[in-house]
Amino acid sequence: MENRKYERFEANSIPISGNLLFSQKVSILDISLDGISVNSDKGMKTGKECMLKIKANDKIVPLRVTVVWCSLKESMKMFNGDVAPVYTIGFQLNNGGAEMKEIIESLCLAEAAL
């Protein structure tokens, strides 16, 4: 059993997306009031601070985050035959608690409507 401070909400069935500097593709896996995990085509070093922009309900929220962990999840074959890595990255939120609470509440409402 995981010992987390806040409940995590899976983002697979709700309309949310993300944008991370230098990554072509970022997909949000789950979010909580103090963290977020994503899949990305670029790996990141633990401890690195960066800006993650998430879009939910036609609102873009910039979040300052710190990389807590990063691991290579898999490699995917691209249409052109190249192989691209897929990393899973766990971020801790450095700011944006109020914005994150608003996003999570709207996502819970969207999920309940499904």
Backbone as CSV, one residue per row, in Angstrom:
resi,resn,N_x,N_y,N_z,CA_x,CA_y,CA_z,C_x,C_y,C_z
1,MET,0.839,-1.189,0.000,0.000,0.000,0.000,0.879,1.247,0.000
2,GLU,0.546,2.183,-0.872,1.325,3.401,-0.968,1.003,4.333,0.190
3,ASN,2.040,5.022,0.664,1.873,5.945,1.771,2.007,7.366,1.218
4,ARG,0.930,7.898,0.654,0.940,9.215,0.033,0.178,10.212,0.887
5,LYS,0.628,11.454,0.821,-0.012,12.527,1.574,-1.375,12.892,0.967
6,TYR,-1.455,12.886,-0.378,-2.688,13.246,-1.071,-3.095,12.137,-2.032
7,GLU,-4.384,12.010,-2.248,-4.909,11.028,-3.191,-4.484,11.394,-4.609
8,ARG,-4.155,10.375,-5.398,-3.809,10.580,-6.803,-5.023,10.290,-7.669
9,PHE,-5.146,11.073,-8.735,-6.247,10.908,-9.674,-5.670,10.564,-11.040
10,GLU,-6.109,9.433,-11.599,-5.638,9.024,-12.916,-6.202,9.961,-13.971
11,ALA,-5.392,10.226,-14.979,-5.789,11.187,-16.008,-6.057,10.524,-17.350
12,ASN,-6.295,9.207,-17.354,-6.460,8.522,-18.630,-7.819,8.737,-19.281
13,SER,-8.840,9.068,-18.533,-10.172,9.213,-19.122,-10.708,10.637,-19.026
14,ILE,-9.844,11.586,-18.676,-10.306,12.955,-18.498,-9.504,13.897,-19.396
15,PRO,-10.094,14.999,-19.828,-9.445,15.901,-20.792,-8.387,16.800,-20.160
16,ILE,-7.158,16.307,-20.133,-6.044,17.084,-19.591,-4.807,16.769,-20.421
17,SER,-3.977,17.770,-20.649,-2.751,17.562,-21.413,-1.642,18.398,-20.797
18,GLY,-0.414,18.133,-21.230,0.713,18.847,-20.667,1.744,19.234,-21.698
19,ASN,2.606,20.158,-21.305,3.672,20.636,-22.171,4.904,20.849,-21.300
20,LEU,6.009,20.230,-21.705,7.256,20.313,-20.961,8.345,20.773,-21.912
21,LEU,9.139,21.719,-21.513,10.199,22.259,-22.353,11.069,21.145,-22.918
22,PHE,11.361,21.195,-24.192,12.235,20.270,-24.920,11.622,18.897,-25.183
23,SER,10.399,18.651,-24.779,9.757,17.372,-25.066,8.769,17.545,-26.201
24,GLN,8.756,16.585,-27.110,7.790,16.632,-28.200,6.425,16.187,-27.713
25,LYS,6.415,15.223,-26.809,5.143,14.674,-26.359,5.184,14.436,-24.857
26,VAL,4.152,14.902,-24.160,3.996,14.656,-22.732,2.561,14.206,-22.500
27,SER,2.397,13.064,-21.862,1.047,12.634,-21.492,0.993,12.492,-19.974
28,ILE,-0.038,13.068,-19.394,-0.183,13.066,-17.943,-0.803,11.746,-17.517
29,LEU,-0.167,11.100,-16.545,-0.647,9.814,-16.047,-1.566,9.992,-14.855
30,ASP,-1.110,10.765,-13.865,-1.932,11.033,-12.696,-1.478,12.315,-12.024
31,ILE,-2.375,12.863,-11.205,-2.081,14.122,-10.514,-2.590,14.047,-9.083
32,SER,-1.988,14.859,-8.229,-2.457,15.033,-6.856,-2.214,16.490,-6.483
33,LEU,-2.544,16.859,-5.267,-2.353,18.252,-4.853,-0.887,18.645,-4.743
34,ASP,0.008,17.667,-4.608,1.420,18.036,-4.482,2.331,17.387,-5.517
35,GLY,1.753,16.704,-6.527,2.605,16.070,-7.512,1.872,15.649,-8.758
36,ILE,2.649,15.253,-9.740,2.106,14.843,-11.032,3.095,13.887,-11.677
37,SER,2.587,12.866,-12.367,3.493,11.982,-13.106,3.092,11.998,-14.567
38,VAL,4.104,11.911,-15.426,3.891,12.018,-16.866,4.739,10.992,-17.603
39,ASN,4.348,10.719,-18.842,5.214,10.035,-19.791,5.764,11.101,-20.713
40,SER,7.052,10.985,-21.040,7.716,11.976,-21.873,8.711,11.292,-22.799
41,ASP,9.011,11.948,-23.907,10.014,11.411,-24.823,11.433,11.810,-24.411
42,LYS,11.561,12.596,-23.377,12.874,13.023,-22.861,12.986,12.683,-21.380
43,GLY,14.123,12.154,-20.970,14.385,11.897,-19.564,14.884,13.155,-18.876
44,MET,14.798,13.176,-17.548,15.251,14.336,-16.785,15.986,13.871,-15.539
45,LYS,16.933,14.680,-15.086,17.702,14.343,-13.887,16.906,14.650,-12.623
46,THR,17.023,13.762,-11.651,16.395,13.974,-10.350,16.910,15.278,-9.750
47,GLY,15.995,16.067,-9.183,16.355,17.337,-8.567,16.230,18.526,-9.498
48,LYS,16.078,18.294,-10.803,15.964,19.393,-11.764,14.630,20.104,-11.585
49,GLU,14.672,21.434,-11.577,13.458,22.239,-11.530,13.116,22.682,-12.942
50,CYS,11.826,22.693,-13.250,11.398,23.133,-14.575,9.952,23.604,-14.515
51,MET,9.460,24.080,-15.653,8.087,24.547,-15.768,7.302,23.508,-16.554
52,LEU,6.189,23.065,-15.993,5.268,22.151,-16.653,3.965,22.900,-16.838
53,LYS,3.507,22.994,-18.078,2.243,23.675,-18.351,1.189,22.611,-18.597
54,ILE,0.123,22.660,-17.821,-0.957,21.713,-18.035,-2.199,22.457,-18.511
55,LYS,-2.938,21.791,-19.379,-4.152,22.381,-19.937,-5.332,21.515,-19.520
56,ALA,-6.284,22.153,-18.867,-7.517,21.487,-18.462,-8.641,22.500,-18.558
57,ASN,-9.740,22.086,-19.141,-10.899,22.973,-19.278,-10.552,24.276,-19.997
58,ASP,-9.775,24.175,-21.060,-9.372,25.341,-21.865,-8.590,26.379,-21.076
59,LYS,-7.985,25.963,-19.976,-7.167,26.855,-19.153,-5.757,26.264,-19.073
60,ILE,-4.756,27.092,-19.338,-3.365,26.652,-19.245,-2.791,27.148,-17.930
61,VAL,-2.263,26.209,-17.144,-1.718,26.551,-15.832,-0.234,26.190,-15.814
62,PRO,0.649,27.195,-15.675,2.080,26.898,-15.551,2.407,26.489,-14.111
63,LEU,3.088,25.372,-13.967,3.451,24.865,-12.649,4.961,24.710,-12.544
64,ARG,5.537,25.242,-11.480,6.956,25.030,-11.222,7.065,23.702,-10.483
65,VAL,7.862,22.782,-11.050,7.966,21.432,-10.510,9.427,21.015,-10.366
66,THR,9.661,20.007,-9.525,10.984,19.408,-9.347,10.878,17.919,-9.643
67,VAL,11.845,17.403,-10.405,11.869,15.980,-10.728,12.236,15.192,-9.475
68,VAL,11.355,14.271,-9.072,11.589,13.422,-7.912,12.184,12.089,-8.361
69,TRP,11.713,11.585,-9.490,12.244,10.356,-10.060,11.980,10.335,-11.558
70,CYS,12.785,9.546,-12.271,12.640,9.385,-13.714,13.135,8.005,-14.082
71,SER,12.358,7.280,-14.879,12.796,5.951,-15.305,12.377,5.706,-16.750
72,LEU,13.192,4.933,-17.454,12.879,4.546,-18.823,11.777,3.502,-18.766
73,LYS,10.648,3.800,-19.365,9.496,2.900,-19.321,9.555,1.882,-20.452
74,GLU,9.790,2.371,-21.670,9.802,1.514,-22.848,10.419,2.263,-24.015
75,SER,10.570,1.556,-25.111,10.980,2.159,-26.372,9.884,1.889,-27.383
76,MET,9.563,2.911,-28.160,8.493,2.775,-29.158,9.066,2.931,-30.554
77,LYS,8.575,2.126,-31.469,8.977,2.244,-32.859,8.118,3.322,-33.511
78,MET,8.773,4.281,-34.142,8.083,5.391,-34.780,7.671,5.004,-36.204
79,PHE,6.841,5.835,-36.819,6.373,5.580,-38.179,7.516,5.498,-39.184
80,ASN,8.572,6.291,-38.955,9.699,6.301,-39.887,10.717,5.194,-39.600
81,GLY,10.435,4.340,-38.622,11.325,3.228,-38.308,12.280,3.497,-37.162
82,ASP,12.421,4.760,-36.760,13.285,5.087,-35.626,12.676,4.536,-34.335
83,VAL,13.539,4.340,-33.347,13.085,3.904,-32.031,13.223,5.085,-31.075
84,ALA,12.132,5.389,-30.364,12.128,6.531,-29.450,11.869,6.044,-28.027
85,PRO,12.606,6.597,-27.051,12.384,6.206,-25.655,11.125,6.854,-25.088
86,VAL,10.542,6.198,-24.095,9.430,6.763,-23.341,9.826,6.697,-21.867
87,TYR,9.903,7.858,-21.236,10.265,7.956,-19.831,9.027,8.252,-18.996
88,THR,8.979,7.719,-17.798,7.970,8.102,-16.824,8.672,8.961,-15.781
89,ILE,8.104,10.144,-15.535,8.733,11.116,-14.639,7.744,11.506,-13.547
90,GLY,8.221,11.514,-12.309,7.429,11.973,-11.178,7.903,13.343,-10.740
91,PHE,6.982,14.296,-10.682,7.303,15.671,-10.288,6.637,16.013,-8.964
92,GLN,7.326,16.822,-8.186,6.737,17.421,-6.990,6.423,18.866,-7.330
93,LEU,5.247,19.334,-6.925,4.841,20.713,-7.175,5.585,21.663,-6.253
94,ASN,6.113,22.748,-6.812,6.764,23.775,-6.011,5.841,24.961,-5.769
95,ASN,4.813,25.083,-6.605,3.826,26.159,-6.457,2.522,25.678,-7.073
96,GLY,1.514,26.500,-7.043,0.288,26.183,-7.760,-0.702,25.331,-7.007
97,GLY,-0.610,25.291,-5.680,-1.531,24.472,-4.904,-2.991,24.812,-5.158
98,ALA,-3.317,26.094,-5.193,-4.705,26.508,-5.412,-5.155,26.147,-6.824
99,GLU,-4.271,26.380,-7.819,-4.609,26.037,-9.194,-4.774,24.532,-9.355
100,MET,-3.904,23.768,-8.714,-3.974,22.313,-8.824,-5.257,21.808,-8.177
101,LYS,-5.658,22.385,-7.067,-6.903,21.975,-6.417,-8.084,22.230,-7.347
102,GLU,-8.092,23.384,-8.005,-9.161,23.720,-8.944,-9.188,22.739,-10.116
103,ILE,-8.023,22.385,-10.639,-7.938,21.438,-11.759,-8.437,20.065,-11.330
104,ILE,-7.994,19.606,-10.174,-8.415,18.285,-9.703,-9.914,18.241,-9.479
105,GLU,-10.471,19.302,-8.909,-11.914,19.341,-8.695,-12.665,19.279,-10.022
106,SER,-12.195,20.022,-11.033,-12.870,20.004,-12.329,-12.704,18.636,-12.997
107,LEU,-11.556,17.987,-12.809,-11.342,16.667,-13.391,-12.232,15.620,-12.729
108,CYS,-12.410,15.746,-11.424,-13.301,14.824,-10.721,-14.738,14.970,-11.214
109,LEU,-15.159,16.212,-11.477,-16.497,16.433,-12.002,-16.624,15.849,-13.402
110,ALA,-15.584,16.021,-14.229,-15.599,15.474,-15.583,-15.649,13.955,-15.557
111,GLU,-14.882,13.342,-14.648,-14.865,11.899,-14.543,-16.199,11.351,-14.040
112,ALA,-16.819,12.065,-13.113,-18.113,11.643,-12.586,-19.199,11.699,-13.652
113,ALA,-19.032,12.591,-14.620,-20.014,12.738,-15.688,-19.896,11.633,-16.729
114,LEU,-18.788,10.891,-16.730,-18.596,9.823,-17.732,-19.452,8.618,-17.464
